[in-house]
């Protein structure tokens, strides 16, 4: 056993005062080093850091909480992390919160429980932890309204899309939320506009759109944007309600449509645009199985740029949402609401929601219109 360990009684946790004694400095100097204060010389900082390493000193979060009257804990409630977007955003938030020396307490609530006792239980659990702020990943109308109606005095950051059964502004007015709230999400409108313009420039005038689940705000926003910009350019479009993000449901819908068109001898649309990449991959499979070439006969576009999108056959043209940047800005929003940082700047703000730009990624699944 080392002398330092013996002096501390074996497994006893070392204190800041022991670090100060070993380094030959005051405990205030140790505190400055731990908190990265610039008011410490390089030589003194090196001595303190050496003592910290030698003793195995770790800061006490409970002591810091008592001193600051904050728990240094952020609560996060998410309705689903089954999909690429939510899990990427959550991971980014956890990294950002940890980088600012805070702890993220995560509760996953099944979507159907947001309108029952499940959400209340999650909210109660986080309130009992005395969290300093709350983050909600709220992709559906029910999750957005539940997040706004939660009884809390701490700031809230809500990640959602601008449109659904209600806009963000309408939802906030309905809830009467009292504590500070910041909203942010992906700029689906600009991204969808770029998709429509790309297809129009390639000669596409007859298109098919695969819609996502009707209760998801992303699906509503993308469809609204799609129909708006197609209308402005005079493009004919038909929307099919897949009402799911799953590939199997999109495959069934597209296969049925192709069979019907073939039986009736009707022309196919020259492009299929899907609300996510799972749907797009299913559409590509159905087209291949019907002997149709992509993009020579039908072009295909997705949304999300999942990791396998560039390895589909052909590689999928899709929209790349910057999910990790949403997580970074969500962290900056909560720090701003806590008075620890300046409010972040967004690419643009619409309907009371800070928006992060998404990028159109062109690959081989899109080409000139076949007629």
C-alpha positions, 0 to 999 in steps of 0.5 A: 500500500502506498504512503498516500493510501495508508495516510487516507485509511485505505479506501477513504476518498481523498479530499481537496485539502489533501491534494492541497497539502501534497501540492504545497498550495491552498485549497482555493488554488486546487479549486481554481485548477479544477475549474480551469481558472486562468489565474493559475501559473503553469508551474502551479497547475502542473503541481496540483494536477500531479497531486490529483493524479497521485491521490486519485482525487475526484470532485464530489458532484453532491458538494458542487450541487450544494455550493451552486444550488444546482444538481448539474443534472439535465433530464431528457424524455424521449418517446422513441429512439428506434430510428436513426434521427432520435438516437443520433440527436440523443447521443449528441446531447449526452456528449454536449452535456457531459462536456459542460460537466453535467449529467444527463438523466434519460427516460424513454417513454413508449409513444402510446404512454405519452397520453397516459400515466407513463409520461407522468411517471417519467416527469415525476422521476426527473422532478425528484432528481431536482434536474436543472433543465429538461430536454424533450425529443418530441416527434409527435403531436402527443409528445409535444403537447405532453412536454408543454403541459408538464408541471415544472419550473425549470427551463425546457428545450423541445426538439420537434418539427414546425408542423403537425396537427398544430404548429409549435406556436399554437401548441405553446399557446394551448399549453399555457407553459409558464417556465422558459421554453426553447424550440428547435428542429430540422429545416425540413422546408428548405431541404424539401424545396431543394428536392422539388427543384432538383427533380423539376430541373431534371424534367420530372413533372409527374411524381409520387410521394410516400407519406410517413405516419400521420401523427409524426410531425416530421411526416406532416411537415415534409408532406406540407412542404412537398405539396407546397413546392410542387404546386408552386412549380406546377408539378403533378404529384400523388401522395400515398399514405404509408402511415409508417416509417417501416420498409415493409409497409412502404414495400407493400404500398408501392408493390400494390401501386405498380401492380395496379398500374401494370394491369391498367396499362397506365404510365408510372410517375417518373420519380418517387420521393419517400418521407424517409430512407427506409421507405425509399429502400423499399420502393427501390426493391419493388421497382427492381422486382418489377423489372424497372431501372433506377433512375432510367425508368423511375428516380428515387429520393429519400430523407435521413441519409442513413449510414447504408444509403450510399450502399443501396443499388444504386446509391440513394439520393437523399436529404442529410439532416444534421442530427448531431448539430441539433443535439449541439444546439439543444445543449447550447439552448439549455445552457443559455436558459440556465444563464451559462451561455449566450443563446445560439444562432440558428440558420433560420427561425420559423414558427418560433422554432430554431432551424438547422439546415439539412443538406441534399445529397445527390447520388445515382438514384436520380436522373433525367425524367424518362419522358 
